[in-house]
Amino acid sequence: HVQLVESGGGSVQAGGSLRLRCASSGMTVNMNCMGWFRQFPGKEREGVVVDYTSGGHPHYAPTVLGRFTISQIVWNNTSYLQMNKLKPEDTATYYCAAMSCIHPSLALQDPRQDLTKWGQGTQVTVSS
């Protein structure tokens, strides 16, 4: 079965950087997209970035564009989220996701829950 394990979260001061890692296994052939989502306390989970597993077509949320970068190592099923210039409003639980998607831009807005697998989440805290 599909497993996604995030690591790399932690605490950092505003302006700092963190790199999150997602190790995946058991991926099925229909899972053609990978992404990162985040959830603020009391809020719905929201998309940060989604790309095809083959890479090259990332779609970012406007709030992170230019600061966050997704990269994927296809041969070992690993996805990274490099987060630079972090702000206190980036404080959230970050989730890795693998999914079947028509296009990354659509999955960013509304990933189909029946076609998406989630990691357990990793906490990112940015202090001012």
N, C-alpha and C positions, 0 to 999 in steps of 0.2 A: 504494500500500500504506500501511498505518497506520504513522505515526511519532509517537513521543512523546519530547520532549526536556525534561529537567529542568534547572533552574538555581536558584541561590540558596543552595546549601549553603555551609558554611564552618565556622569555629571561633568559639565564643562562650563566655563564662563562664557558670557556673550562674546561673540567674535571668534570663538574657538572652533575646532573641527573634531569630528568623529567619523569613523568609518564602520558601518554596519555590514555584517556578513550573513549570508543565508546559504546554508548547505542543504541541498535537496537530494532526495533519493526516491526511487520508485515512480519516477515521472512516467506518465502515459503519453502515447504518441499524439493525442489530441491536445495536450497542454502546450500550446504554442506561444504563450505569453507569460512573462514574469513581471512582478511589480512590487512596489512598496506602498503601504498605506499607513496611516496613523490615526490614533484615536485620542481625543482630549477627554478629560473627565466629564462625564455627563453628556457627551456628544456622540453623534454617529461617526463611525469610521469613515475617513476620507482618503481619496487617492493622493499620493505624492508623485509617483512616476510609474508608468507601465511601458514595457518594450516587448518586442518579440523575443523569444528565447535565443534566436540567432543574432539578435542585436541590430543596431543601426537605425532604429526608428522610435527613439524614446519620446514619450509625451509626458510633460511635467505639469504639475499644478502651478499656476501663476505665482503663488506665494513662495515657491522654492526655485523657480527658474533662474538660472545663473549662479545659484549657490550650491545646489545638490546635483550629483552626477551618478547615474546608474552605470554599472559595468558588469559584464557577465563572462565567466569563463566556461564555455560550453562543454569542454572536454571533461571537466570535473563537476559539472552541475552546481556551480557556485555563482551567486549574485552578490554584488557589493553596492552599497549606497554610501558614497562619499558626501559628507555634509560639511560645508564650509560656511564661514560667516554666520554661525548659529546665533539665533535670537531667543530671548525668553519665550516668545510665542511659539517656538518650535518644540517646547516641552510637551511630550506626549509618549504614548506607548506605540512603538513602530512594529508593524507586521509585514512579513514577507508573504507573498501570495503567488501561487502558480495556477494558471487558468487556461481554459479554452476561450479564445477571444476572436472576434471578427476583425477588430482593429484596436490597437493600444489606446487610442483616444476615447473609444467607447468604454473600454474596460476601466479606464481611469475614472470615468464619471459614475459608472454603474456596473461593477463586476457581477456577473450572474452567480448567485450564491451556489446554485446547483452544479456549477462548472468550475468552482474555485476551491482550492485547498489553502489553508492558512497555517502559518507558523504560530508559535505560542506567544510571540511578542517579546520585545525588549524595551526597557524604559530608557528614555533620553530626557535628561533634565538640564536645562540651560539657565544659569543664574545671571542676574544683571550686575 
